[in-house]
Amino acid sequence: MTDLYFDLTHLSYAYADGTNALTDITLQLPKGKKIALLGHNGAGKSTLFQHLNGILKPTAGSISFCGKELNYSRKALKELRQQVGIVFQDADNQLFSGTVKQDIAFGPLNLGWTTEKIEEKIAWAVAQTQVEALLDKPIHFLSVGQKKRVAMAGVLAMEPSVLLLDEPTAGLDNYYSAQVLQYLAMLENGERTILLATHDISLAYEWADQIIVMEAGRIIYNGDPVAMFFQEDLLKRAHLERPWVFDMTIALQNKKLLENNIKMPRSKEDLHRLIEQL
């Protein structure tokens, strides 16, 4: 049994007008990982997500899921999308039912599950995203943050093995952005892989096991989150800034207030603990 969910080999994709959106992407996505996908607008993050969910089909190259090359028949795509859920950047693109509960129930109802199982999975997804108080509300009455949580609940109700989140904190204030981390923590089960495309550098640095950086449809970094932020040329090329926690740690090290060989803090809480030990 493979330890990979996805294996992409020389994947390329060009739009009908000839624009190259992805170029020669070779990438493996293991099970049980938290992966942040970084890159400026137009780098190819959303296009890559749509390939993983079978919305787009490669112009060249191949994609395998759990050891089998993707099949684009209607039946196969239905099975894939039960396993690989995507939450779009704009929640309005995937919310279409009358009320919140109807929308969350839409996916499970189309999977042929028993009524008991459907209700169980809906209840679990509702609890994970804390939308209990919204179930009877019409979709168009919801705020941006509420819509994002409902969209996530609708995907979670289908029990995906892979969760693709496209800019989940876009348009949210700091409070709701912090809540996204709490929701993600509840979804970790050792098997589920979560890919999160984001412009929030601090969130990616704190949360991810692995960071992938894209530029102009290519992968220019794939590896450790801490090691990446020591690479100044890469950061300039990708128009990325260092997280403030990382920058503050370097400043304290330069002042000889922290040892150079410490484990780099990944969050505000990590940094506070280091400072308290001074």
C-alpha positions as CSV (number, residue, x, y, z in Angstrom):
1,M,0.0,0.0,0.0
2,T,1.4,3.4,-1.1
3,D,2.3,6.1,1.4
4,L,1.5,8.7,-1.3
5,Y,-1.8,10.2,-2.2
6,F,-0.6,12.0,-5.4
7,D,2.2,11.5,-7.8
8,L,2.5,14.1,-10.5
9,T,4.9,13.5,-13.3
10,H,5.9,16.2,-15.8
11,L,2.5,17.8,-15.5
12,S,1.8,20.7,-17.9
13,Y,-1.3,22.6,-18.7
14,A,-2.1,25.3,-21.3
15,Y,-5.4,27.2,-21.6
16,A,-7.2,27.4,-24.9
17,D,-5.6,30.7,-25.7
18,G,-2.1,29.1,-25.4
19,T,-1.3,30.5,-22.0
20,N,0.9,28.1,-20.1
21,A,-0.5,27.8,-16.6
22,L,1.6,24.8,-15.4
23,T,4.9,23.7,-16.8
24,D,6.7,20.4,-16.1
25,I,5.4,19.9,-12.5
26,T,6.8,16.7,-10.9
27,L,5.6,16.4,-7.3
28,Q,4.7,13.8,-4.7
29,L,2.1,14.5,-2.0
30,P,2.4,12.0,0.9
31,K,-0.3,10.9,3.3
32,G,-0.8,12.7,6.6
33,K,1.0,15.9,5.7
34,K,0.2,19.6,6.2
35,I,1.4,21.4,3.1
36,A,1.3,25.1,2.4
37,L,1.3,26.3,-1.2
38,L,2.8,29.8,-1.7
39,G,3.2,32.1,-4.7
40,H,1.9,35.4,-6.0
41,N,-1.3,35.7,-8.0
42,G,-1.1,33.9,-11.3
43,A,1.7,31.5,-10.0
44,G,-0.5,28.5,-10.8
45,K,-1.7,27.5,-7.3
46,S,-5.5,27.4,-8.1
47,T,-4.8,25.6,-11.5
48,L,-2.8,23.0,-9.7
49,F,-5.6,22.4,-7.2
50,Q,-8.1,22.0,-10.0
51,H,-6.0,19.3,-11.5
52,L,-5.8,17.4,-8.2
53,N,-9.6,17.4,-8.0
54,G,-10.1,16.4,-11.7
55,I,-11.7,19.7,-12.7
56,L,-8.9,20.3,-15.2
57,K,-7.1,17.6,-17.3
58,P,-3.4,17.9,-18.0
59,T,-2.2,19.0,-21.4
60,A,0.8,16.8,-20.9
61,G,2.2,14.5,-18.2
62,S,0.3,12.4,-15.7
63,I,-1.4,12.4,-12.3
64,S,-1.7,9.3,-10.1
65,F,-3.9,9.1,-7.0
66,C,-3.2,6.2,-4.5
67,G,-1.0,4.5,-7.1
68,K,-3.6,4.7,-10.0
69,E,-3.5,7.2,-12.9
70,L,-6.5,9.5,-12.9
71,N,-9.5,8.4,-14.9
72,Y,-11.7,11.2,-16.2
73,S,-14.9,9.2,-16.6
74,R,-17.9,10.5,-14.8
75,K,-17.9,7.6,-12.3
76,A,-14.2,7.9,-11.6
77,L,-14.3,11.6,-11.1
78,K,-17.2,11.2,-8.6
79,E,-15.1,8.7,-6.6
80,L,-12.1,11.0,-6.8
81,R,-14.0,14.0,-5.5
82,Q,-15.3,12.1,-2.6
83,Q,-11.7,11.5,-1.6
84,V,-10.3,14.9,-2.7
85,G,-12.3,17.8,-1.5
86,I,-11.7,21.4,-2.6
87,V,-12.8,24.6,-0.9
88,F,-12.6,27.4,-3.4
89,Q,-11.3,30.9,-2.6
90,D,-14.7,32.4,-3.3
91,A,-17.2,30.4,-1.3
92,D,-20.0,31.7,-3.5
93,N,-18.7,29.5,-6.3
94,Q,-19.7,26.4,-4.4
95,L,-22.7,27.4,-2.2
96,F,-25.9,27.1,-4.1
97,S,-28.6,25.5,-1.9
98,G,-31.3,27.4,-0.1
99,T,-30.1,26.9,3.5
100,V,-26.9,26.0,5.2
101,K,-28.0,22.5,6.1
102,Q,-29.2,21.8,2.6
103,D,-25.9,22.8,1.2
104,I,-23.8,20.7,3.6
105,A,-26.1,17.7,2.9
106,F,-25.8,18.0,-0.9
107,G,-22.6,16.0,-1.2
108,P,-23.4,13.1,1.2
109,L,-26.9,12.7,-0.4
110,N,-25.2,12.0,-3.7
111,L,-22.9,9.3,-2.4
112,G,-25.6,6.7,-1.8
113,W,-25.0,6.5,2.0
114,T,-27.7,5.5,4.4
115,T,-29.8,8.2,6.1
116,E,-28.1,7.4,9.4
117,K,-24.6,7.8,7.9
118,I,-25.5,11.0,6.2
119,E,-26.8,12.6,9.4
120,E,-23.7,11.4,11.3
121,K,-21.3,12.9,8.7
122,I,-23.2,16.2,8.5
123,A,-23.2,16.5,12.3
124,W,-19.5,15.8,12.4
125,A,-18.7,18.4,9.7
126,V,-21.0,21.0,11.4
127,A,-19.2,20.5,14.7
128,Q,-15.7,20.8,13.2
129,T,-16.6,24.1,11.5
130,Q,-18.8,25.4,14.3
131,V,-21.8,26.3,12.2
132,E,-24.5,24.8,14.4
133,A,-26.2,28.1,14.8
134,L,-26.4,28.7,11.1
135,L,-28.1,25.5,9.9
136,D,-31.5,27.1,9.1
137,K,-30.1,30.3,7.7
138,P,-30.4,31.1,4.0
139,I,-26.9,31.2,2.3
140,H,-27.3,34.7,1.1
141,F,-27.6,36.0,4.7
142,L,-24.2,34.8,5.7
143,S,-21.0,36.8,6.1
144,V,-17.8,36.0,4.1
145,G,-16.3,34.1,7.1
146,Q,-19.5,32.2,7.7
147,K,-19.7,31.2,4.0
148,K,-16.1,29.9,4.1
149,R,-16.9,27.7,7.1
150,V,-20.1,26.4,5.5
151,A,-18.2,25.6,2.2
152,M,-15.6,23.7,4.3
153,A,-18.3,21.8,6.2
154,G,-19.9,20.7,2.9
155,V,-16.6,19.2,1.7
156,L,-15.8,17.7,5.1
157,A,-19.1,15.9,5.3
158,M,-17.9,13.6,2.5
159,E,-14.9,12.5,4.6
160,P,-12.2,13.4,2.1
161,S,-8.7,11.9,2.5
162,V,-7.2,15.0,0.9
163,L,-8.5,18.5,1.6
164,L,-7.6,21.4,-0.8
165,L,-8.1,24.9,0.7
166,D,-7.6,27.8,-1.7
167,E,-7.0,31.0,0.2
168,P,-9.2,30.0,3.2
169,T,-8.2,33.2,5.1
170,A,-8.7,35.7,2.2
171,G,-11.1,38.4,3.3
172,L,-11.1,37.4,6.9
173,D,-9.9,39.5,9.9
174,N,-7.2,38.3,12.3
175,Y,-9.7,36.6,14.6
176,Y,-11.3,34.4,11.9
177,S,-7.9,33.7,10.3
178,A,-6.6,32.4,13.7
179,Q,-9.8,30.2,13.8
180,V,-8.8,28.6,10.6
181,L,-5.7,27.1,12.3
182,Q,-8.0,25.7,15.0
183,Y,-10.3,24.1,12.5
184,L,-7.3,22.6,10.6
185,A,-5.9,21.2,13.9
186,M,-9.2,19.3,14.5
187,L,-9.0,17.7,11.1
188,E,-5.6,16.2,11.5
189,N,-5.8,12.4,12.0
190,G,-2.5,11.1,10.8
191,E,-3.8,10.0,7.5
192,R,-5.6,13.1,6.0
193,T,-3.4,15.4,3.9
194,I,-4.3,19.1,3.8
195,L,-3.0,21.4,1.1
196,L,-3.5,25.1,1.8
197,A,-2.8,27.8,-0.8
198,T,-2.3,31.1,0.9
199,H,-0.7,34.5,0.9
200,D,-0.6,34.4,4.7
201,I,3.1,33.8,5.3
202,S,2.9,33.6,9.0
203,L,0.1,31.0,8.9
204,A,2.1,28.9,6.5
205,Y,5.2,29.1,8.6
206,E,3.5,28.2,11.8
207,W,1.3,25.4,10.4
208,A,2.9,23.6,7.6
209,D,5.1,20.4,7.6
210,Q,6.1,21.2,4.1
211,I,6.1,24.4,1.9
212,I,5.8,24.4,-1.9
213,V,6.5,27.7,-3.7
214,M,5.3,28.3,-7.2
215,E,6.3,30.9,-9.8
216,A,4.9,31.3,-13.3
217,G,3.5,27.8,-13.3
218,R,6.6,26.1,-12.0
219,I,7.7,24.7,-8.6
220,I,10.8,26.6,-7.4
221,Y,10.9,25.3,-3.8
222,N,9.5,22.1,-2.1
223,G,10.8,21.4,1.3
224,D,11.2,22.4,5.0
225,P,9.4,25.6,6.1
226,V,12.2,26.9,8.3
227,A,15.0,26.2,5.8
228,M,13.1,28.1,3.1
229,F,13.2,31.5,4.9
230,F,17.0,31.4,5.1
231,Q,17.1,31.5,1.3
232,E,17.1,35.2,0.5
233,D,17.4,34.8,-3.3
234,L,14.4,32.5,-3.3
235,L,12.3,34.9,-1.2
236,K,13.1,37.8,-3.6
237,R,12.3,35.7,-6.6
238,A,8.9,34.6,-5.2
239,H,8.1,38.1,-3.7
240,L,7.8,36.5,-0.3
241,E,8.6,38.2,3.1
242,R,9.9,36.5,6.1
243,P,7.3,35.8,9.0
244,W,7.7,38.4,11.7
245,V,8.5,35.6,14.2
246,F,11.4,34.4,12.1
247,D,12.7,38.0,11.6
248,M,12.4,38.8,15.3
249,T,14.3,35.6,16.2
250,I,17.1,36.5,13.8
251,A,17.3,40.0,15.3
252,L,17.6,38.6,18.8
253,Q,20.3,36.2,17.6
254,N,22.2,39.1,16.0
255,K,22.1,40.9,19.4
256,K,23.5,37.8,21.0
257,L,20.3,37.5,23.1
258,L,19.5,34.0,21.6
259,E,21.9,31.3,20.7
260,N,22.4,30.7,17.0
261,N,21.8,26.9,17.3
262,I,18.3,27.1,18.8
263,K,15.3,25.4,17.2
264,M,13.7,28.3,15.3
265,P,10.3,29.3,16.8
266,R,7.3,28.8,14.5
267,S,4.7,30.8,16.4
268,K,4.3,33.8,18.7
269,E,3.9,31.4,21.6
270,D,7.1,29.6,20.7
271,L,9.0,32.9,20.7
272,H,7.5,34.1,24.0
273,R,8.7,30.9,25.6
274,L,12.2,31.5,24.4
275,I,12.2,35.1,25.6
276,E,11.0,34.0,29.0
277,Q,14.0,31.7,29.3
278,L,16.5,34.6,28.9
